[in-house]
Amino acid sequence: MYLEKFGKIEKCNIILDCFMGFLKFFQKEDTNIESYPDFWRWFQQHEKRFYKAVQKADNIEGDFFDELSEALDQLNRGYYFLAGMVDDETAELIFTVDGNINNLVFVEEIVAEAPQVPGWKFTAHKQAMDISGMQIEMEGYEFNEENLRFYSNEHPQQPDCIDIVAVYDHFKEEDAEAIFRGLCIYIDNLIGELNAVTLIDRLSVVSPAVAEKEAIPMAKLAGYLVWREKEFIEKYEATRFNTVDENYSLMEGQLENGHPLLVVMNSDLLQWDAKMSHPWIMGIEINYSGNESNGLPDDVTYHSMNELEEELMQILKDSEGYLNVLRKTGDNERVIFFACKDFRKPAKVLYEISAKYANLDITYDIFKDKYWESLSYFSSSTNIKPI
């Protein structure tokens, strides 16, 4: 079996006493499907053949996965998938994006539009499993409930940070990366893909010799995270920030190459004591050619970038939980940062607006950052000065 984590496919064997008899990851290739209804019509045309391929599991790549990959590719949402028999009568197809926050919402959408197909179950995200008796083997290491425990680090200056430290009995510093990958696969199976991505702010693994607290069984991790998330939501759910009367400051800095850096930012937001209420940072990067103007854009590009930002602000309103914190321009790129209450709507908006402004070279990312540490450079007035 192959499982993919953080963009690298690692071969591993997983003993699943209470899971599918067969499980497989496969990445997408080219095809011609243009919408969710298109995809499901196509799937229904071939589902009986696909069902037999999953049931027999002797040539599932050639009989099912290759075609499924091609069909999903045109949707361009970064889908991965797993398939196997839930029981003797039911095949399950699980859609996943391997933890890519930008695409999580599209997995949920395609499953929401799935028709009822006899003999099939369609699932969004890898789900939490009963891992009692389960063992993951990866790169020579075994991970199970006997050799893994955890504790949570507390940070007085960041009380809402969920910092989980796994204590692994067989930890070796020289294999730290491989062990961490195995831990991540274990955590995905323990609490489910969506929870693993959205509930844990920091995750690390150490040996028992350097553990700073008494560790508790991994079986209690899911309950601990649910309790912390409930507490967090109750604390910040109603918190909003209205930027209508706020002033944006224009500041100037200088890059190492001597080129100017122009920053437009909401200083009040950067000093806000309730940043945690908007824990998702949306970063949009636009690259342009500014070699003839000290790294700054020409007038046409400047206008187009401003137009895109204005449209984002019209769709992602501050009153609904989407705050335009700052933008910086220089060295052939503009980067715009929003702080958001959630990640689903921004992901959809960014996907659509990138297609609309195809004349611009746009990349984007959404990530969890409760304390806006990624923006800390701009919080200090010593780094940039008013124009």
SULKA-V37065 format. One record per pair of residues at least 6 apart in sequence whose ideal C-beta (glycine too) atoms are under 7 Angstrom apart, sorted by sequence separation. I is the first residue (numbers start at 1). GAP is how many residues later the second one is. If there is no record, write none. Layout:
# SULKA-V37065
i;gap
I;GAP
I;GAP
This chain:
# SULKA-V37065
i;gap
33;6
54;6
85;6
86;6
97;6
155;6
254;6
255;6
290;6
316;6
340;6
377;6
2;7
3;7
53;7
72;7
97;7
135;7
136;7
254;7
290;7
327;7
328;7
83;8
84;8
114;8
155;8
171;8
188;8
252;8
253;8
297;8
327;8
338;8
354;8
2;9
3;9
33;9
83;9
135;9
187;9
252;9
288;9
327;9
53;10
54;10
83;10
97;10
134;10
153;10
252;10
253;10
354;10
1;11
53;11
96;11
111;11
152;11
168;11
313;11
326;11
1;12
81;12
82;12
95;12
111;12
152;12
153;12
251;12
325;12
1;13
68;13
81;13
111;13
132;13
288;13
325;13
50;14
81;14
82;14
131;14
150;14
151;14
250;14
251;14
324;14
325;14
350;14
81;15
95;15
150;15
168;15
323;15
79;16
80;16
95;16
108;16
150;16
248;16
249;16
322;16
323;16
80;17
107;17
150;17
166;17
248;17
79;18
80;18
107;18
148;18
149;18
248;18
249;18
309;18
322;18
64;19
78;19
286;19
321;19
347;19
148;20
246;20
321;20
346;20
4;21
147;21
321;21
1;22
2;22
3;22
78;22
147;22
183;22
246;22
316;22
1;23
2;23
147;23
243;23
343;23
322;24
78;25
180;25
200;25
77;26
179;26
199;26
93;27
309;27
79;28
91;28
190;28
241;28
42;29
54;29
77;29
90;29
91;29
92;29
93;29
94;29
95;29
96;29
141;29
305;29
54;30
55;30
89;30
96;30
191;30
195;30
199;30
316;30
54;31
90;31
92;31
190;31
191;31
241;31
39;32
94;32
190;32
297;32
39;33
296;33
316;33
339;33
171;34
191;34
260;34
296;34
315;34
22;35
26;35
86;35
171;35
239;35
259;35
295;35
24;36
39;36
55;36
164;36
171;36
259;36
260;36
295;36
54;37
141;37
162;37
168;37
295;37
312;37
33;38
141;38
148;38
162;38
163;38
164;38
236;38
239;38
337;38
26;39
31;39
33;39
139;39
143;39
162;39
163;39
164;39
165;39
166;39
167;39
168;39
169;39
29;40
30;40
31;40
34;40
51;40
138;40
143;40
161;40
236;40
24;41
28;41
29;41
33;41
141;41
161;41
165;41
167;41
236;41
312;41
27;42
31;42
32;42
33;42
290;42
311;42
26;43
30;43
31;43
138;43
139;43
143;43
278;43
289;43
28;44
29;44
82;44
138;44
167;44
288;44
28;45
278;45
287;45
308;45
136;46
287;46
138;47
286;47
167;48
285;48
286;48
136;49
308;49
326;49
136;50
285;50
325;50
28;51
284;51
283;52
284;52
308;52
326;52
27;53
304;53
269;54
283;54
25;55
270;55
304;55
305;55
269;56
281;56
282;56
304;56
25;57
24;58
131;58
281;58
282;58
23;59
24;59
131;59
266;59
129;60
265;60
266;60
280;60
23;61
265;61
278;61
22;62
126;62
128;62
151;62
264;62
278;62
280;62
21;63
22;63
128;63
151;63
162;63
263;63
264;63
278;63
280;63
20;64
21;64
128;64
151;64
275;64
282;64
20;65
127;65
150;65
151;65
263;65
20;66
126;66
149;66
150;66
162;66
262;66
284;66
125;67
126;67
149;67
261;67
262;67
51;68
125;68
149;68
150;68
262;68
125;69
149;69
261;69
47;70
148;70
260;70
39;71
44;71
150;71
259;71
20;72
145;72
160;72
259;72
36;73
40;73
44;73
47;73
145;73
288;73
36;74
40;74
145;74
286;74
287;74
40;75
243;75
255;75
286;75
4;76
37;76
242;76
255;76
286;76
36;77
241;77
242;77
284;78
285;78
240;79
285;79
243;80
284;80
240;81
283;81
241;82
283;82
282;84
280;86
281;86
280;88
281;88
279;89
104;90
279;90
279;91
281;91
5;93
281;93
4;94
99;94
128;94
276;94
276;95
101;96
275;96
96;97
275;97
99;98
270;105
270;108
271;108
270;109
19;110
18;111
18;112
265;113
263;115
17;116
160;116
17;117
16;118
15;119
15;120
263;121
14;122
12;124
13;124
12;125
12;126
10;128
10;129
253;130
253;131
252;132
251;133
252;133
251;134
251;135
252;135
251;136
249;137
250;137
201;167
201;169
10;171
5;176
5;179
5;180
3;182
161;209
160;210
158;213
105;239
101;242
105;242
105;243
102;245
102;263
102;264
101;265
101;266
